[in-house]
Amino acid sequence: MVRLFARINVADFETWREVYDEFYGERGAMGVLGAAAFQLVDDPNDVTIWHDFETAEVARAFVSSDALRNVMQRAGVQGEPQFWFTSESWRPAPSFAPSL
């Protein structure tokens, strides 16, 4: 499993989210297995997204696709997104709650 992170700046989060949601079916067809989006606390137009893929090759193909480039443009992504690819190397115990 490979997790792709992307950090983007958008003109308007609500507009971006609408276009991102419309892209759902196409993302799945391009190999996205899971996703989530986060907004910077002090700037809701600074967005970090993760997508899971089976392999790095599929993730890289997604990032370099015309479909993604076109949807980012329609969604109001400003400037160049930052992309990085990761694989899980550690996972904590199910809970950080103190033992009783």
Secondary structure, DSSP 8 states (H G I E B T S, - for coil): -EEEEEEEEES-HHHHHHHHHHTHHHHHHTT--EEEEEEETTEEEEEEEEEEESSHHHHHHHHT-HHHHHHHHHHTEEEEEEEEEE-------S--S---
